[in-house]
């Protein structure tokens, strides 16, 4: 992932530095142009069977993608513990959870996932 970020930083951000944008729609339009160009550019290795980023996305990634979930999101509540008991079980919301910890005197953190409608 870091290589992709570095690639975009080199090829996208550097091109954006050359221009002055007076509103967000101009900036977004220029970003769309640059990203489209990057996605259509051939890979450097001639033996690469993917040809372009768009080809790779269309052939390998898109068929395996699933739609995003509707309006339900998983939220987490966090509770911090300064001391882990001898049995390594922490109580949260009336339930006990075991934790892995390297030092008995170390701090630990527990989180609880719950589903909530975010419409």
C-alpha positions as MATLAB code, in Angstrom:
seq = 'XXXXXXXXXXXXXXXXXXXXXXXXXXXXXXXXXXXXXXXXXXXXXXXXXXXXXXXXXXXXXXXXXXXXXXXXXXXXXXXXXXXXXXXXXXXXXXXXXXXXXXXXXXXXXXXXXXXXXXX';
ca = [
       0.000    0.000    0.000;
       2.854    2.377    0.765;
       4.113    2.049   -2.810;
       0.727    3.130   -4.154;
       0.696    6.167   -1.882;
       4.226    7.046   -2.959;
       3.255    6.605   -6.613;
       0.269    8.938   -6.251;
       2.345   11.453   -4.338;
       4.879   11.558   -7.139;
       2.500   11.535  -10.083;
      -0.561   13.312   -8.717;
       0.498   15.766   -6.053;
       3.496   16.992   -8.006;
       1.273   17.781  -11.003;
      -1.241   19.569   -8.778;
       1.500   21.824   -7.397;
       1.953   23.320  -10.854;
      -1.530   24.907  -10.865;
      -3.564   27.352   -8.827;
      -7.175   26.407   -8.100;
      -9.783   28.957   -7.135;
     -12.510   26.508   -6.150;
     -12.946   22.903   -5.182;
     -14.688   21.876   -8.409;
     -11.626   22.949  -10.432;
      -9.357   20.926   -8.142;
     -11.617   17.864   -8.312;
     -11.810   18.110  -12.105;
      -8.025   18.227  -12.413;
      -7.650   15.288  -10.017;
     -10.100   13.246  -12.113;
      -8.098   14.032  -15.274;
      -4.790   13.052  -13.674;
      -6.119    9.863  -12.076;
      -7.731    8.832  -15.365;
      -4.388    9.342  -17.108;
      -2.540    7.366  -14.442;
      -5.037    4.503  -14.700;
      -4.718    4.371  -18.509;
      -0.904    4.409  -18.487;
       0.753    1.099  -19.357;
       2.807   -0.687  -16.731;
       6.570   -0.449  -17.266;
       7.176   -4.183  -17.547;
       6.159   -5.413  -20.979;
       5.655   -8.922  -19.554;
       2.986   -7.664  -17.114;
      -0.314   -9.288  -18.132;
      -2.357   -6.487  -16.548;
      -1.340   -3.856  -19.151;
      -2.872   -0.835  -17.322;
      -4.223   -0.180  -13.835;
      -7.736    0.086  -15.251;
      -7.353   -3.301  -16.984;
      -6.107   -4.850  -13.742;
      -9.030   -3.399  -11.792;
     -11.602   -4.504  -14.379;
     -10.196   -8.016  -14.755;
      -9.038   -8.935  -11.234;
     -10.563   -6.665   -8.593;
     -14.019   -5.655   -9.785;
     -15.421   -9.215  -10.234;
     -14.588  -10.005   -6.583;
     -15.989   -6.814   -5.085;
     -19.173   -6.889   -3.065;
     -21.525   -3.956   -2.566;
     -21.052   -1.890    0.553;
     -23.466   -2.598    3.380;
     -26.602   -0.477    3.625;
     -26.866    1.884    6.564;
     -25.507   -0.347    9.358;
     -22.041    0.406   10.680;
     -20.076   -1.284   13.424;
     -19.110    1.096   16.185;
     -16.720    0.333   19.003;
     -16.823    1.356   22.627;
     -13.437    1.437   24.333;
     -12.662    0.828   27.983;
      -9.134    1.160   29.327;
      -7.813   -1.022   32.123;
      -4.847   -0.037   34.232;
      -4.484   -3.456   35.816;
      -5.187   -6.916   34.428;
      -6.334   -9.413   37.078;
      -4.471  -12.672   37.718;
      -6.949  -14.647   35.605;
      -6.496  -12.312   32.589;
     -10.258  -11.729   32.301;
     -11.651   -8.228   32.005;
     -15.265   -7.365   32.726;
     -17.066   -5.275   30.139;
     -20.795   -4.657   29.994;
     -21.539   -7.606   32.277;
     -19.397  -10.057   30.274;
     -15.859  -11.311   30.830;
     -13.234  -11.271   28.086;
      -9.790  -12.852   28.174;
      -6.834  -10.772   27.063;
      -3.338  -11.506   25.908;
      -0.760   -9.499   27.766;
       2.979   -9.919   28.124;
       3.310   -8.316   31.543;
       0.767   -8.755   34.307;
       1.261   -5.189   35.420;
       0.845   -3.732   31.940;
      -2.114   -1.766   30.682;
      -4.720   -3.257   28.438;
      -7.530   -2.036   26.237;
     -10.787   -3.751   25.399;
     -13.313   -2.859   22.768;
     -16.869   -3.938   22.176;
     -18.482   -3.938   18.749;
     -22.127   -3.071   18.368;
     -24.268   -2.513   15.345;
     -26.071    0.788   15.045;
     -28.249    2.249   12.340;
     -26.559    5.450   11.065;
     -29.221    6.881    8.742;
];
